[in-house]
Amino acid sequence: MTNHCCEAMNSHVNVPCDQHDDPFACPDVLIKFSAKFQEYGLIIHDGGTSSSTIEFCPWCGRRLPQSQRQGHCMKWVRRMCP
């Protein structure tokens, strides 16, 4: 389990919901965390699965880890296009 920047972030990333299997369908889930990319985002509750990446914690103000998405994608490109 990932340790997040503060207790508030921990509680918002790990929101239990007994009514929704999909976090994008639950209005109580505000933060999406991708462990694969170490990326945080604010969920856009419009019926889809969009989120807006954030760089700072909305509760404590600390800078969040830099997203690893670009590095991950570059590794994929190097494998596909040697």
Secondary structure, 3 states (H helix, E strand, C coil): CCCCCCHHHHHHHCCCCCCCCCHHHCCCCCEEEECCCCEEEEECCCCCCCEEEECECCCCCCECCCCCHHHHHHHHHHHHCC
